[in-house]
């Protein structure tokens, strides 16, 4: 009843019969620190501590956060009540800490322990701003280091929710050393092949940002959280200039490549659960790695034989052998079909395929991701400068196998093409792709690349940020990645911009895709000083799927009975699914050493 009464009208209009403000029980209402509105406390608690008026986020107590994230009854707290430490004998420090311990019921600015998230076991740490603004002193660093070390021993992932004003001034240089201590513990955890997730909440600043907060394999952030090394007030006072709106907020960091995803608080548990399941060791072992390894390079002939057989079925390699004894009706039908396909191929010139590969209605990388992979989680940023919309990457499931998928992405309209830079990646796009590949290698996930670009972006800013170096680094590192890589050219495969995502164990092409040293227009301009001769150049360049298979540049052609569109993408999906399963069945059996050697020989023999 009292709740209904207070919801009827704004608080300033609620008068009792005497014209006075009604008496409100203590704690029934609270004020939003974002919009200033008075909000019913129970609504705030039930609504994940989010203002129902402006959607602003309240800071959460550590134990409340754990209640919302960890399955009920599964949390086991670690290292509670560490002995107080005052390395500088700072006057009044111990008294302040004791008062906060009594007031907050916390022993320090972080709670650590172990629990389940939707059934997945994890180590978790949650910082609490009520305790000296969650500054990082010795005991905070010690609790994090101990939790990470224990996680390494027990082979468990770690999730840390950060919220901090930075280093703890009362502990001076000792506080500074916690940055190195926690980072070193996380390095050992990473070298053990274990997952580390950070969730950045408001605020995450100073030494915490410059250490464990930004070291996650996956970095998530809550909306509009303040995240930065130097706080905005420090920057404004030092630089004597006003900072732009949104500076150092989560969305700013996402745009600049330092955050994988911004996740709403009410979706956080579900998102963390999906990520944990994609990284479960037993899942990867069961689905991918728990097979007999082909350690002898001789056995890789099995792969080559599969591709030869596939080529025969498509009528693109050698003639189908017949021992003269078979009168099978289906065999005769297959031969007739192959003849028809060959005749059809001869009537489609290279320039026509160029035009088809560039069709606006042709499915993009994201379209194939949506139909082929389940529970795809997009990950953003190169951790250096930005997040390139021309490359989309992340993790998902393919028939219960966790995989990393990276796609070059064109837009579907003018606005989308501007966002995607017309599918021409910048250096940060290639660096994002490589970051995700190295993460896939760490967690033993196969990599599937979808290639579709007219070429790498050649603007002045791309040169300033090292376009050549970024592409070269991809070629260099991909040659030695120890998990299977498959690249599929779905549209245009333009120059080094395409090759930077095609140093793979196998390269496939959709029938109407093209793959070339540069565009036919560019080829004609360079050789003949006449871009109008592009159609002539296309024939000479040998850029179609059929030409490239005959040259030994690609292994398989994915047939398009009609040019690929969203209307017939299901047909291509079925073909790709079957072949992808065959690829994974073969390549996930190969030892790391044999896999690298096979990839090296593939390009060495070209």
BAMAR-328528 format. One line per field, with one value per residue (C-alpha): residue in three letters; y negated, z negated, x negated. Coordinates in nm, 2 decimals, decimal comma. Layout:
<sites>
res = (Ala|...)
north = (Y|...)
up = (Z|...)
east = (X|...)
</sites>
This chain:
<sites>
res = (Unk|Unk|Unk|Unk|Unk|Unk|Unk|Unk|Unk|Unk|Unk|Unk|Unk|Unk|Unk|Unk|Unk|Unk|Unk|Unk|Unk|Unk|Unk|Unk|Unk|Unk|Unk|Unk|Unk|Unk|Unk|Unk|Unk|Unk|Unk|Unk|Unk|Unk|Unk|Unk|Unk|Unk|Unk|Unk|Unk|Unk|Unk|Unk|Unk|Unk|Unk|Unk|Unk|Unk|Unk|Unk|Unk|Unk|Unk|Unk|Unk|Unk|Unk|Unk|Unk|Unk|Unk|Unk|Unk|Unk|Unk|Unk|Unk|Unk|Unk|Unk|Unk|Unk|Unk|Unk|Unk|Unk|Unk|Unk|Unk|Unk|Unk|Unk|Unk|Unk|Unk|Unk|Unk|Unk|Unk|Unk|Unk|Unk|Unk|Unk|Unk|Unk|Unk|Unk|Unk|Unk|Unk|Unk|Unk|Unk|Unk|Unk|Unk|Unk|Unk|Unk|Unk|Unk|Unk|Unk|Unk|Unk|Unk|Unk|Unk|Unk|Unk|Unk|Unk|Unk|Unk|Unk|Unk|Unk|Unk|Unk|Unk|Unk|Unk|Unk|Unk|Unk|Unk|Unk|Unk|Unk|Unk|Unk|Unk|Unk|Unk|Unk|Unk|Unk|Unk|Unk|Unk|Unk|Unk|Unk|Unk|Unk|Unk|Unk|Unk|Unk|Unk|Unk|Unk|Unk|Unk|Unk|Unk|Unk|Unk|Unk|Unk|Unk|Unk|Unk|Unk|Unk|Unk|Unk|Unk|Unk|Unk|Unk|Unk|Unk|Unk|Unk|Unk|Unk|Unk|Unk|Unk|Unk|Unk|Unk|Unk|Unk|Unk|Unk|Unk|Unk|Unk|Unk|Unk|Unk|Unk|Unk|Unk|Unk|Unk|Unk|Unk|Unk|Unk|Unk|Unk|Unk|Unk|Unk|Unk|Unk|Unk|Unk|Unk|Unk|Unk|Unk|Unk|Unk|Unk|Unk|Unk|Unk|Unk|Unk|Unk|Unk|Unk|Unk|Unk|Unk|Unk|Unk|Unk|Unk|Unk|Unk|Unk|Unk|Unk|Unk|Unk|Unk|Unk|Unk|Unk|Unk|Unk|Unk|Unk|Unk|Unk|Unk|Unk|Unk|Unk|Unk|Unk|Unk|Unk|Unk|Unk|Unk|Unk|Unk|Unk|Unk|Unk|Unk|Unk|Unk|Unk|Unk|Unk|Unk|Unk|Unk|Unk|Unk|Unk|Unk|Unk|Unk|Unk|Unk|Unk|Unk|Unk|Unk|Unk|Unk|Unk|Unk|Unk|Unk|Unk|Unk|Unk|Unk|Unk|Unk|Unk|Unk|Unk|Unk|Unk|Unk|Unk|Unk|Unk|Unk|Unk|Unk|Unk|Unk|Unk|Unk|Unk|Unk|Unk|Unk|Unk|Unk|Unk|Unk|Unk|Unk|Unk|Unk|Unk|Unk|Unk|Unk|Unk|Unk|Unk|Unk|Unk|Unk|Unk|Unk|Unk|Unk|Unk|Unk|Unk|Unk|Unk|Unk|Unk|Unk|Unk|Unk|Unk|Unk|Unk|Unk|Unk|Unk|Unk|Unk|Unk|Unk|Unk|Unk|Unk|Unk|Unk|Unk|Unk|Unk|Unk|Unk|Unk|Unk|Unk|Unk|Unk|Unk|Unk|Unk|Unk|Unk|Unk|Unk|Unk|Unk|Unk|Unk|Unk|Unk|Unk|Unk|Unk|Unk|Unk|Unk|Unk|Unk|Unk|Unk|Unk|Unk|Unk|Unk|Unk|Unk|Unk|Unk|Unk|Unk|Unk|Unk|Unk|Unk|Unk|Unk|Unk|Unk|Unk|Unk|Unk|Unk|Unk|Unk|Unk|Unk|Unk|Unk|Unk|Unk|Unk|Unk|Unk|Unk|Unk|Unk|Unk|Unk|Unk|Unk|Unk|Unk|Unk|Unk|Unk|Unk|Unk|Unk|Unk|Unk|Unk|Unk|Unk|Unk|Unk|Unk|Unk|Unk|Unk|Unk|Unk|Unk|Unk|Unk|Unk|Unk|Unk|Unk|Unk|Unk|Unk|Unk|Unk|Unk|Unk|Unk|Unk|Unk|Unk|Unk|Unk|Unk|Unk|Unk|Unk|Unk|Unk|Unk|Unk|Unk|Unk|Unk|Unk|Unk|Unk|Unk|Unk|Unk|Unk|Unk|Unk|Unk|Unk|Unk|Unk|Unk|Unk|Unk|Unk|Unk|Unk|Unk|Unk|Unk|Unk|Unk|Unk|Unk|Unk|Unk|Unk|Unk|Unk|Unk|Unk|Unk|Unk|Unk|Unk|Unk|Unk|Unk|Unk|Unk|Unk|Unk|Unk|Unk|Unk|Unk|Unk|Unk|Unk|Unk|Unk|Unk|Unk|Unk|Unk|Unk|Unk|Unk|Unk|Unk|Unk|Unk|Unk|Unk|Unk|Unk|Unk|Unk|Unk|Unk|Unk|Unk|Unk|Unk|Unk|Unk|Unk|Unk|Unk|Unk|Unk|Unk|Unk|Unk|Unk|Unk|Unk|Unk|Unk|Unk|Unk|Unk|Unk|Unk|Unk|Unk)
north = (0,00|-0,25|-0,16|-0,23|-0,56|-0,70|-0,60|-0,81|-1,15|-1,32|-1,34|-1,72|-1,70|-1,45|-1,64|-1,51|-1,66|-1,93|-2,04|-1,91|-1,67|-1,31|-1,14|-0,90|-0,60|-0,62|-0,44|-0,41|-0,66|-0,75|-1,02|-0,95|-1,10|-1,14|-1,30|-1,40|-1,22|-1,06|-0,69|-0,41|-0,21|0,12|0,04|-0,04|0,29|0,50|0,31|0,40|0,06|-0,13|-0,45|-0,39|-0,75|-0,82|-0,47|-0,60|-0,34|-0,34|-0,20|0,14|0,29|0,58|0,84|0,72|0,76|1,11|1,19|1,08|1,26|1,58|1,87|1,86|2,06|2,13|1,84|1,92|1,61|1,63|1,44|1,25|1,05|1,01|0,84|0,46|0,32|-0,04|-0,04|-0,42|-0,44|-0,70|-0,89|-0,82|-0,55|-0,26|-0,44|-0,53|-0,17|-0,03|-0,28|-0,18|0,19|0,14|-0,08|0,13|0,48|0,52|0,61|0,43|0,27|0,60|0,93|1,24|1,60|1,88|1,96|2,07|1,86|2,06|2,37|2,27|2,25|1,93|1,72|1,38|1,05|0,74|0,40|0,18|-0,20|-0,26|-0,15|-0,44|-0,48|-0,12|-0,25|0,02|0,08|0,38|0,59|0,53|0,63|0,93|1,05|1,03|1,20|1,48|1,53|1,54|1,78|2,01|1,99|2,10|2,40|2,50|2,43|2,19|1,87|1,53|1,25|0,91|0,63|0,31|-0,01|-0,23|-0,58|-0,43|-0,39|-0,43|-0,74|-0,64|-0,34|-0,53|-0,32|0,00|-0,07|-0,13|0,21|0,38|0,30|0,51|0,79|0,84|0,82|1,08|1,32|1,27|1,34|1,69|1,75|1,66|1,88|2,17|2,11|1,98|1,72|1,38|1,14|0,79|0,59|0,22|0,02|-0,34|-0,46|-0,26|-0,49|-0,53|-0,24|0,01|-0,09|-0,07|0,29|0,57|0,38|0,36|0,71|0,92|1,17|1,02|0,67|0,58|0,25|0,11|-0,17|-0,53|-0,41|-0,65|-0,47|-0,63|-0,65|-1,01|-1,14|-1,41|-1,67|-1,60|-1,63|-1,96|-2,11|-1,99|-2,08|-2,38|-2,28|-2,16|-1,79|-1,70|-1,53|-1,16|-1,16|-0,86|-0,69|-0,33|-0,43|-0,64|-0,34|-0,11|-0,34|-0,36|0,01|0,08|0,25|0,57|0,49|0,27|0,49|0,37|0,47|0,68|0,88|0,92|1,26|1,42|1,27|1,39|1,74|1,76|1,65|1,90|2,19|2,10|2,13|2,44|2,67|2,99|2,85|2,77|3,10|3,30|3,12|3,04|3,17|3,52|3,69|3,90|3,66|3,70|3,64|3,76|3,52|3,81|3,85|3,50|3,66|3,75|3,38|3,34|3,64|3,50|3,18|3,37|3,58|3,26|3,11|3,42|3,39|3,03|3,12|2,89|3,11|3,44|3,64|3,88|4,22|4,51|4,87|4,97|5,21|4,97|4,92|4,72|4,48|4,21|4,22|4,14|3,86|3,72|3,72|3,54|3,28|3,22|3,16|2,90|2,73|2,71|2,56|2,30|2,21|2,13|1,89|1,67|1,44|1,31|0,95|1,08|1,26|0,94|0,76|1,04|1,04|0,67|0,69|0,49|0,78|1,02|1,16|1,00|1,15|1,08|1,25|1,57|1,54|1,52|1,83|2,05|1,98|2,00|1,75|1,54|1,28|0,99|0,86|0,52|0,32|0,36|0,25|-0,02|-0,28|-0,20|0,04|0,09|0,15|0,31|0,61|0,80|1,07|1,28|1,62|1,86|2,22|2,43|2,76|2,75|2,66|2,33|2,13|1,78|1,61|1,30|1,14|0,84|0,65|0,43|0,21|0,27|-0,10|-0,43|-0,49|-0,14|-0,16|-0,47|-0,30|0,00|-0,21|-0,02|0,30|0,15|0,23|-0,01|0,09|0,12|0,37|0,60|0,57|0,65|0,96|1,07|1,01|1,24|1,50|1,51|1,54|1,83|2,00|1,96|2,13|2,39|2,27|2,31|1,99|1,92|1,61|1,46|1,25|0,97|0,65|0,45|0,39|0,24|-0,13|-0,35|-0,68|-0,91|-0,82|-0,45|-0,52|-0,73|-0,44|-0,17|0,00|0,19|0,30|0,42|0,64|0,77|0,87|1,07|1,26|1,33|1,44|1,64|1,86|1,99|2,01|2,35|2,39|2,47|2,17|2,17|1,87|1,84|1,57|1,48|1,17|0,97|1,07|0,76|0,77|0,77|0,65|0,99|1,20|1,05|1,28|1,57|1,72|2,04|2,41|2,40|2,12|2,17|1,94|1,90|1,97|1,61|1,46|1,31|1,30|1,08|0,89|0,57|0,46|0,50|0,13|0,08|0,34|0,17|-0,17|-0,06|0,15|-0,03|-0,37|-0,30|-0,19|-0,14|0,18|0,34|0,61|0,71|0,71|0,93|1,21|1,18|1,17|1,52|1,40|1,63|1,93|2,17|2,00|2,00|2,36|2,46|2,26|2,43|2,12|2,24|2,58|2,57|2,39|2,34|2,37|2,09|2,24|1,88|1,57|1,56|1,34|1,33|1,52|1,82|1,80|2,11|2,32|2,19|2,24|2,61|2,66|2,46|2,65|2,99|2,89|2,70|3,01|3,21|2,95|2,95|3,33|3,35|3,05|3,07|3,41|3,27|3,19|2,83|2,91|3,09|2,81|2,54|2,74|2,81|2,44|2,35|2,60|2,48|2,13|2,25|2,46|2,17)
up = (0,00|-0,10|0,22|0,44|0,26|0,33|0,69|0,76|0,80|0,78|0,43|0,42|0,49|0,22|-0,06|-0,35|-0,45|-0,65|-0,34|-0,48|-0,32|-0,44|-0,66|-0,46|-0,64|-0,64|-0,34|-0,15|0,11|0,26|0,50|0,84|0,86|1,24|1,28|0,93|0,93|0,61|0,66|0,46|0,31|0,37|0,74|0,76|0,59|0,81|1,12|1,10|0,93|1,24|1,22|1,37|1,47|1,66|1,68|1,49|1,30|0,92|0,78|0,65|0,32|0,38|0,21|0,40|0,72|0,63|0,55|0,90|1,08|0,89|0,86|0,53|0,25|0,45|0,35|0,13|0,01|-0,01|-0,21|-0,44|-0,73|-0,61|-0,87|-0,84|-0,67|-0,71|-0,54|-0,57|-0,93|-0,79|-1,07|-1,11|-0,83|-1,06|-1,24|-0,90|-0,78|-1,11|-1,08|-0,72|-0,81|-1,07|-0,85|-0,53|-0,68|-0,44|-0,53|-0,22|0,10|0,28|0,22|0,38|0,40|0,61|0,73|1,02|1,30|1,46|1,36|1,48|1,21|1,19|0,96|0,91|0,75|0,70|0,59|0,37|0,40|0,04|-0,09|-0,03|0,32|0,39|0,40|0,45|0,14|0,04|-0,08|0,24|0,45|0,22|0,24|0,62|0,65|0,42|0,61|0,94|0,82|0,67|1,00|1,18|0,96|0,99|1,36|1,33|1,52|1,34|1,36|1,19|1,16|1,13|0,96|0,83|0,79|0,84|0,61|0,24|0,14|-0,23|-0,11|0,13|0,34|0,19|0,36|0,69|0,66|0,65|1,02|1,10|0,86|0,99|1,35|1,29|1,14|1,44|1,68|1,52|1,53|1,90|1,98|1,83|2,10|1,87|1,93|1,77|1,80|1,67|1,62|1,60|1,39|1,29|1,21|1,31|1,31|1,22|1,13|1,16|1,52|1,59|1,46|1,41|1,54|1,90|1,92|1,98|2,26|2,29|2,15|2,09|1,95|1,81|2,00|1,95|1,69|1,64|1,74|1,78|1,64|1,54|1,41|1,61|1,33|1,34|1,72|1,72|1,45|1,62|1,98|1,90|2,14|2,12|2,21|2,47|2,36|2,33|2,30|2,11|2,09|2,19|2,53|2,59|2,51|2,73|3,03|2,95|2,94|2,57|2,48|2,64|2,56|2,35|2,16|1,98|1,61|1,65|1,93|1,76|1,60|1,92|2,12|1,88|1,88|2,26|2,26|1,99|2,17|2,50|2,31|2,10|2,14|2,13|2,41|2,63|2,55|2,63|2,94|3,10|2,94|2,81|3,13|3,26|3,38|3,73|3,65|3,97|4,26|4,50|4,36|4,47|4,81|4,67|4,69|5,04|5,15|5,01|5,21|5,53|5,48|5,42|5,74|5,94|5,82|5,93|6,27|6,23|6,20|6,37|6,55|6,34|6,37|6,49|6,49|6,75|6,52|6,36|6,52|6,23|6,34|6,09|6,22|6,57|6,44|6,25|6,57|6,76|6,48|6,49|6,87|6,82|6,54|6,76|7,04|6,80|6,68|7,03|7,09|6,78|6,84|6,57|6,58|6,52|6,21|6,10|6,12|5,94|5,66|5,61|5,61|5,34|5,27|5,22|4,85|4,63|4,37|4,09|4,30|4,31|3,94|3,85|4,04|3,97|3,61|3,28|2,99|3,17|2,94|3,13|2,98|3,06|3,08|3,15|2,79|2,96|3,13|3,26|3,36|3,73|3,86|4,18|3,98|3,75|3,52|3,23|3,09|3,14|3,18|3,50|3,43|3,07|3,16|3,02|3,31|3,37|3,67|3,84|4,14|4,36|4,37|4,63|4,58|4,72|4,78|4,80|4,42|4,34|4,60|4,45|4,11|4,26|4,48|4,79|4,66|4,67|4,34|4,17|3,97|3,65|3,83|3,91|3,56|3,42|3,65|3,53|3,16|3,20|3,38|3,11|2,85|3,05|3,05|2,67|2,62|2,90|3,12|3,50|3,69|3,98|4,19|4,43|4,70|4,88|4,95|5,25|5,07|4,77|4,70|4,87|4,71|4,55|4,20|4,27|4,37|4,06|3,84|4,02|4,28|4,43|4,10|3,98|4,30|4,28|3,91|4,00|4,27|4,04|3,74|3,93|4,09|3,74|3,56|3,41|3,46|3,79|4,01|4,30|4,52|4,75|5,01|5,02|5,25|5,35|5,24|5,32|5,29|4,97|4,79|4,86|4,81|4,46|4,37|4,60|4,48|4,41|4,42|4,70|4,90|5,05|5,28|5,36|5,72|5,82|5,59|5,72|5,57|5,73|5,70|5,72|5,89|6,27|6,29|6,10|6,31|6,64|6,51|6,42|6,73|7,00|6,84|6,92|6,64|6,91|7,01|6,68|6,84|7,06|6,76|6,56|6,83|6,83|6,45|6,39|6,09|6,09|5,86|6,15|6,27|5,92|5,85|6,17|6,06|5,73|5,53|5,37|5,26|5,30|5,48|5,31|5,59|5,65|5,86|5,89|5,77|5,39|5,23|4,90|5,07|5,14|4,86|4,70|5,00|4,96|4,59|4,63|4,86|4,63|4,32|4,47|4,59|4,27|4,07|4,30|4,26|3,88|3,87|4,06|3,94|3,57|3,57|3,68|3,44|3,40|3,56|3,86|3,90|3,92|4,16|4,38|4,40|4,47|4,75|4,90|4,97|5,02|5,32|5,49)
east = (0,00|-0,27|-0,46|-0,15|-0,09|-0,43|-0,41|-0,10|-0,25|-0,60|-0,73|-0,71|-0,33|-0,24|-0,08|0,12|0,44|0,27|0,07|-0,26|-0,50|-0,43|-0,68|-0,89|-1,05|-1,43|-1,59|-1,26|-1,38|-1,71|-1,83|-1,98|-2,32|-2,28|-1,94|-1,86|-1,52|-1,38|-1,35|-1,19|-1,48|-1,32|-1,29|-1,66|-1,75|-1,52|-1,64|-2,01|-2,09|-1,99|-1,78|-1,44|-1,41|-1,74|-1,90|-2,20|-2,40|-2,44|-2,77|-2,71|-2,83|-3,07|-2,84|-2,54|-2,74|-2,83|-2,47|-2,37|-2,65|-2,72|-2,47|-2,29|-2,47|-2,79|-3,02|-3,31|-3,50|-3,88|-4,15|-3,91|-4,05|-4,41|-4,63|-4,63|-4,94|-5,08|-5,42|-5,48|-5,33|-5,10|-4,93|-4,56|-4,56|-4,49|-4,20|-4,05|-4,07|-3,91|-3,63|-3,56|-3,57|-3,31|-3,09|-3,10|-3,15|-3,44|-3,79|-3,93|-3,84|-3,80|-3,62|-3,77|-3,65|-3,52|-3,17|-2,95|-2,80|-2,52|-2,70|-3,05|-3,31|-3,52|-3,73|-3,59|-3,70|-3,48|-3,61|-3,40|-3,42|-3,29|-3,63|-3,88|-3,74|-3,86|-4,22|-4,48|-4,70|-4,91|-4,61|-4,41|-4,71|-4,78|-4,42|-4,42|-4,76|-4,65|-4,32|-4,50|-4,77|-4,50|-4,31|-4,62|-4,67|-4,31|-4,30|-4,01|-3,92|-3,94|-3,68|-3,76|-3,51|-3,72|-3,62|-3,90|-4,04|-4,38|-4,68|-4,65|-4,84|-4,87|-5,09|-5,31|-5,56|-5,42|-5,09|-5,27|-5,44|-5,10|-5,06|-5,36|-5,27|-4,92|-5,04|-5,30|-5,05|-4,82|-5,11|-5,16|-4,78|-4,78|-5,08|-4,88|-4,63|-4,36|-4,09|-4,09|-3,80|-3,78|-3,46|-3,53|-3,28|-3,26|-3,52|-3,83|-4,13|-4,50|-4,72|-4,43|-4,37|-4,74|-4,77|-4,52|-4,21|-4,34|-4,51|-4,20|-4,18|-3,83|-3,75|-3,39|-3,26|-2,94|-2,77|-2,91|-3,17|-3,47|-3,78|-4,13|-4,48|-4,48|-4,14|-3,97|-4,02|-4,40|-4,41|-4,21|-4,43|-4,75|-4,67|-4,45|-4,18|-3,82|-3,77|-3,51|-3,18|-3,21|-3,59|-3,72|-3,38|-3,32|-3,19|-3,50|-3,72|-3,52|-3,56|-3,94|-3,99|-4,04|-3,72|-3,57|-3,21|-2,98|-2,74|-2,43|-2,42|-2,10|-2,27|-2,61|-2,56|-2,43|-2,72|-2,98|-2,81|-2,83|-3,20|-3,29|-3,12|-3,30|-3,63|-3,57|-3,87|-3,67|-3,45|-3,74|-3,90|-3,59|-3,49|-3,83|-4,14|-4,05|-4,15|-4,45|-4,71|-4,85|-5,21|-5,35|-5,35|-5,30|-4,95|-4,86|-4,81|-4,47|-4,38|-4,51|-4,32|-4,00|-4,04|-4,12|-3,81|-3,61|-3,75|-3,66|-3,30|-3,30|-3,44|-3,74|-4,05|-4,11|-3,84|-3,63|-3,79|-3,58|-3,70|-3,44|-3,26|-3,01|-2,67|-2,54|-2,26|-2,37|-2,72|-2,60|-2,38|-2,68|-2,89|-2,61|-2,58|-2,96|-2,94|-2,66|-2,86|-3,17|-2,96|-2,81|-3,15|-3,27|-2,99|-3,07|-3,36|-3,59|-3,45|-3,10|-3,22|-3,39|-3,05|-2,87|-3,13|-3,06|-2,67|-2,50|-2,27|-2,56|-2,57|-2,84|-3,06|-2,81|-2,53|-2,74|-2,83|-2,46|-2,36|-2,66|-2,75|-2,55|-2,58|-2,83|-2,99|-3,16|-3,48|-3,61|-3,93|-4,30|-4,41|-4,62|-4,42|-4,07|-3,80|-3,78|-3,43|-3,57|-3,67|-3,43|-3,56|-3,45|-3,38|-3,09|-2,98|-2,99|-2,81|-2,92|-3,28|-3,40|-3,56|-3,70|-3,55|-3,69|-3,53|-3,60|-3,27|-3,12|-2,82|-2,47|-2,38|-2,56|-2,55|-2,67|-2,94|-3,08|-3,08|-3,25|-3,48|-3,35|-3,51|-3,86|-4,04|-4,27|-4,58|-4,37|-4,15|-4,43|-4,57|-4,23|-4,22|-4,56|-4,48|-4,18|-4,38|-4,64|-4,36|-4,22|-4,57|-4,59|-4,25|-4,30|-4,01|-4,01|-4,00|-3,77|-3,83|-3,58|-3,75|-3,57|-3,76|-3,85|-4,18|-4,34|-4,25|-4,51|-4,44|-4,70|-4,59|-4,63|-4,99|-5,05|-4,93|-5,14|-4,93|-5,22|-5,35|-5,01|-4,96|-5,32|-5,27|-4,96|-5,14|-5,43|-5,23|-4,96|-5,23|-5,31|-4,98|-4,93|-4,56|-4,38|-4,30|-4,05|-4,00|-3,70|-3,68|-3,31|-3,32|-3,63|-3,97|-4,18|-4,56|-4,75|-4,44|-4,29|-4,61|-4,65|-4,35|-4,43|-4,76|-4,57|-4,58|-4,33|-4,17|-3,83|-3,63|-3,26|-3,21|-3,15|-3,42|-3,74|-4,10|-4,36|-4,68|-4,47|-4,15|-4,11|-4,07|-4,40|-4,58|-4,46|-4,56|-4,91|-4,99|-4,80|-4,72|-4,36|-4,12|-3,85|-4,02|-3,93|-3,72|-4,01|-4,24|-4,01|-4,05|-4,43|-4,47|-4,32|-4,12|-3,82|-3,77|-3,81|-4,13|-4,28|-4,20|-4,38|-4,68|-4,68|-4,61|-4,29|-4,17|-3,79|-3,52|-3,18|-2,92|-2,66|-2,38|-2,27|-2,46|-2,46|-2,19|-2,01|-1,73|-1,94|-2,20|-2,05|-2,17|-2,52|-2,51|-2,43|-2,72|-2,96|-2,84|-2,92|-3,26|-3,35|-3,28|-3,51|-3,78|-3,76|-3,74|-4,07|-4,27|-4,20|-4,37|-4,70|-4,98|-5,09|-5,43|-5,27|-5,01|-5,27|-5,49|-5,19|-5,10|-5,46|-5,48|-5,15|-5,30|-5,66|-5,55|-5,36)
</sites>
